[in-house]
């Protein structure tokens, strides 16, 4: 079973990571996601957004917005998982051989989530992360979602 999704378009600039962290943290909190597990997902997502903003496009090319999406999955076994994806229109670039003090984002994403998948089609790159399962009371996540969604968390793609 799935529930209401988060969809946020982020301009690929220095503030993209912060906006992604705020939107995802608020969305997870609204659903009663445990704080420690939410912290892991927020950090992994921040790394994926940073990669899109910094590495997806050559410097001389216009950068389209980054799409952050998140959904919840409920299992029949009484667990819940968050599925988070970060998409851009850039091309996948393998990590540099000499990473220096940087280049640990993919390792962090893998360590903080149950799984990470990369779709590197000709139309862009999509990183999909699935959280570790959490136990949910009575088989469903708490229903703490506000009756009116925050308009900044459901932003429409600019035209």
MIFI-257218 format. One record per residue: x, y, z of N, C-alpha, C in turn. Coordinates in steps of 0.05 Angstrom, whole numbers, padded with zeros to 5 digits, always signed. Example, Ala and Ser with C-alpha at 12.3 -4.5 7.8 and 13.67 -1.06 7.14 Angstrom:
+00264-00114+00156+00246-00090+00156+00264-00066+00156
+00257-00045+00142+00273-00021+00143+00258+00001+00157
//
This chain:
+00017-00023+00000+00000+00000+00000+00018+00025+00000
+00011+00045-00015+00026+00070-00015+00008+00093-00005
+00020+00115+00001+00005+00138+00011+00014+00163-00004
+00006+00186+00006+00012+00211-00007+00042+00215-00011
+00049+00223-00035+00077+00226-00042+00086+00255-00039
+00112+00258-00035+00125+00284-00036+00136+00288-00064
+00132+00312-00075+00145+00319-00100+00154+00347-00098
+00180+00351-00103+00192+00378-00100+00212+00382-00122
+00209+00404-00137+00228+00412-00157+00248+00431-00144
+00274+00426-00149+00295+00441-00136+00313+00453-00157
+00317+00479-00157+00337+00491-00175+00365+00480-00168
+00381+00473-00187+00407+00461-00182+00428+00481-00173
+00424+00494-00150+00443+00514-00141+00452+00506-00113
+00467+00524-00100+00479+00518-00074+00458+00513-00052
+00433+00522-00056+00412+00518-00036+00396+00493-00040
+00401+00478-00061+00384+00454-00067+00385+00434-00044
+00408+00429-00034+00411+00409-00012+00395+00417+00012
+00397+00442+00020+00382+00452+00043+00352+00449+00039
+00342+00458+00016+00314+00456+00010+00304+00427+00010
+00321+00409-00001+00314+00380-00001+00312+00370+00028
+00332+00376+00044+00332+00367+00072+00307+00376+00087
+00301+00402+00084+00278+00413+00098+00252+00400+00089
+00248+00397+00063+00223+00385+00053+00220+00356+00062
+00242+00341+00059+00240+00312+00066+00237+00309+00096
+00252+00324+00112+00250+00322+00142+00221+00328+00150
+00209+00349+00139+00182+00357+00147+00162+00335+00138
+00166+00324+00114+00148+00304+00104+00149+00279+00121
+00173+00270+00127+00176+00246+00144+00165+00250+00172
+00170+00274+00183+00159+00280+00210+00129+00280+00210
+00117+00291+00188+00088+00292+00186+00076+00264+00187
+00091+00245+00177+00082+00217+00177+00090+00201+00202
+00104+00214+00220+00112+00201+00245+00135+00183+00242
+00153+00189+00222+00176+00172+00218+00195+00176+00241
+00207+00155+00252+00226+00157+00274+00249+00175+00268
+00257+00192+00286+00277+00213+00282+00304+00202+00272
+00314+00181+00285+00340+00171+00277+00340+00160+00248
+00319+00146+00241+00317+00135+00214+00313+00158+00194
+00298+00178+00202+00294+00202+00185+00320+00216+00180
+00337+00218+00200+00363+00231+00197+00380+00217+00176
+00379+00190+00176+00394+00175+00156+00384+00181+00128
+00358+00181+00124+00346+00186+00098+00352+00215+00088
+00350+00234+00106+00355+00261+00099+00384+00265+00090
+00403+00253+00104+00431+00255+00096+00436+00241+00069
+00425+00217+00065+00429+00203+00040+00417+00219+00017
+00394+00231+00021+00381+00247+00001+00397+00272-00005
+00407+00285+00016+00424+00309+00012+00448+00302-00006
+00460+00279-00002+00483+00271-00018+00474+00268-00047
+00451+00255-00052+00442+00251-00080+00436+00278-00093
+00424+00296-00079+00418+00323-00090+00444+00338-00096
+00463+00336-00077+00489+00349-00081+00502+00339-00107
+00502+00313-00111+00513+00301-00135+00500+00312-00160
+00474+00314-00160+00459+00325-00183+00467+00354-00188
+00467+00370-00167+00473+00398-00170+00501+00403-00179
+00520+00387-00169+00549+00392-00174+00560+00378-00199
+00550+00354-00205+00563+00338-00224+00547+00330-00249
+00521+00336-00250+00505+00325-00272+00509+00339-00299
+00518+00363-00298+00520+00379-00323+00547+00392-00327
+00555+00394-00352+00580+00410-00357+00575+00439-00350
+00596+00453-00344+00594+00481-00334+00580+00499-00355
+00584+00493-00381+00573+00511-00402+00545+00503-00410
+00532+00485-00396+00505+00476-00403+00484+00486-00383
+00461+00493-00392+00439+00501-00374+00432+00477-00357
+00425+00482-00332+00418+00461-00313+00388+00461-00307
+00374+00440-00317+00346+00439-00309+00343+00432-00280
+00319+00435-00269+00314+00430-00241+00317+00401-00234
+00322+00396-00209+00325+00369-00198+00298+00362-00186
+00289+00337-00190+00264+00328-00179+00269+00309-00155
+00258+00317-00132+00258+00300-00108+00230+00288-00104
+00229+00262-00102+00203+00249-00098+00206+00229-00075
+00185+00226-00059+00185+00206-00038+00157+00194-00034
+00157+00169-00030+00131+00155-00024+00136+00136-00001
+00114+00128+00011+00115+00108+00033+00103+00082+00024
+00116+00060+00032+00106+00034+00027+00100+00020+00053
+00077+00007+00056+00071-00008+00080+00070-00037+00073
+00083-00053+00089+00084-00082+00085+00062-00096+00101
+00054-00119+00091+00035-00135+00106+00047-00146+00132
+00073-00145+00134+00087-00155+00158+00088-00134+00180
+00075-00111+00176+00075-00090+00196+00099-00071+00195
+00113-00071+00172+00135-00052+00169+00128-00031+00149
+00143-00009+00150+00141+00012+00130+00168+00019+00119
+00168+00029+00095+00193+00037+00082+00187+00063+00067
+00207+00080+00065+00205+00104+00048+00222+00098+00023
+00211+00106+00000+00224+00104-00025+00229+00133-00035
+00254+00140-00038+00262+00168-00045+00277+00167-00071
+00270+00185-00089+00285+00186-00114+00293+00215-00120
+00316+00218-00132+00327+00244-00140+00334+00241-00170
+00321+00258-00187+00325+00256-00216+00335+00282-00227
+00352+00279-00248+00362+00302-00262+00364+00295-00291
+00370+00315-00308+00372+00310-00337+00401+00307-00346
+00419+00302-00327+00447+00300-00334+00455+00272-00340
+00480+00269-00347+00491+00243-00354+00508+00233-00330
+00507+00206-00326+00522+00194-00304+00552+00196-00310
+00566+00203-00290+00595+00204-00292+00607+00187-00271
+00624+00168-00278+00636+00151-00257+00654+00167-00238
+00656+00158-00214+00673+00172-00194+00702+00174-00204
+00715+00196-00197+00743+00200-00204+00761+00180-00189
+00783+00173-00202+00801+00153-00189+00813+00165-00164
+00821+00190-00164+00831+00204-00140+00809+00222-00129
+00796+00213-00109+00773+00228-00097+00783+00250-00078
+00807+00249-00070+00817+00269-00050+00800+00266-00024
+00792+00288-00013+00777+00287+00012+00747+00287+00006
+00739+00286-00019+00711+00286-00027+00704+00258-00039
+00680+00256-00050+00673+00232-00064+00663+00209-00048
+00651+00215-00025+00641+00193-00008+00611+00191-00008
+00598+00207-00025+00568+00208-00025+00555+00182-00032
+00565+00168-00052+00553+00142-00059+00556+00122-00036
+00579+00122-00023+00584+00104+00000+00564+00111+00022
+00560+00136+00027+00541+00144+00048+00513+00135+00041
+00504+00140+00017+00477+00132+00008+00473+00102+00013
+00493+00086+00005+00491+00057+00009+00491+00049+00038
+00506+00063+00055+00508+00056+00083+00482+00064+00098
+00469+00085+00090+00446+00096+00105+00419+00085+00096
+00418+00069+00074+00393+00059+00064+00395+00029+00060
+00372+00016+00056+00372-00012+00051+00382-00018+00022
+00374-00001+00003+00384-00005-00024+00385+00022-00039
+00403+00023-00058+00406+00046-00076+00408+00035-00104
+00392+00047-00122+00393+00039-00150+00398+00064-00167
+00412+00061-00189+00419+00083-00207+00408+00076-00234
+00391+00093-00245+00381+00091-00272+00395+00113-00288
+00413+00105-00306+00429+00124-00321+00422+00124-00350
+00397+00128-00356+00387+00127-00384+00397+00152-00399
+00393+00152-00425+00401+00175-00441+00386+00201-00435
+00364+00199-00420+00349+00224-00413+00356+00235-00386
+00374+00223-00372+00382+00234-00346+00390+00212-00327
+00393+00219-00302+00401+00201-00281+00380+00202-00259
+00372+00179-00249+00354+00177-00227+00366+00158-00206
+00368+00169-00181+00377+00153-00159+00353+00147-00142
+00348+00121-00137+00326+00112-00120+00337+00098-00096
+00329+00108-00072+00337+00096-00047+00313+00086-00032
+00317+00062-00020+00295+00051-00004+00306+00049+00025
+00290+00059+00044+00299+00060+00072+00299+00032+00083
+00313+00030+00105+00311+00005+00122+00282+00004+00132
+00271-00020+00136+00244-00021+00146+00242-00011+00175
+00219+00001+00181+00213+00009+00208+00188-00006+00216
+00185-00012+00242+00161-00025+00252+00140-00004+00254
+00116-00011+00247+00093+00008+00248+00071-00004+00266
+00060+00013+00283+00039+00003+00300+00015-00006+00284
+00005-00029+00290-00019-00040+00277-00016-00042+00247
+00010-00045+00238+00014-00049+00209+00012-00024+00192
+00010-00001+00203+00009+00024+00187+00023+00046+00201
+00036+00063+00185+00049+00087+00197+00028+00105+00210
+00036+00119+00231+00017+00137+00244+00007+00157+00224
-00018+00164+00227-00031+00183+00208-00031+00210+00221
-00008+00224+00219-00005+00250+00230-00005+00272+00209
-00010+00264+00184-00008+00284+00162-00028+00306+00167
-00019+00332+00164-00037+00354+00167-00059+00353+00147
-00082+00364+00154-00105+00362+00135-00100+00379+00110
-00084+00400+00112-00077+00417+00089-00047+00415+00085
-00038+00405+00061-00009+00402+00057+00004+00430+00056
+00029+00430+00064+00046+00454+00062+00051+00459+00033
+00043+00483+00022+00047+00488-00006+00076+00487-00015
+00095+00492+00002+00123+00491-00007+00133+00462-00010
+00119+00443+00003+00128+00415+00000+00117+00402-00024
+00097+00414-00036+00085+00402-00060+00087+00421-00084
+00110+00434-00086+00115+00454-00107+00112+00442-00135
+00100+00457-00152+00097+00449-00180+00122+00456-00196
+00127+00441-00217+00151+00447-00234+00147+00474-00247
+00167+00492-00245+00165+00517-00259+00165+00513-00289
+00151+00531-00302+00149+00529-00332+00167+00549-00345
//
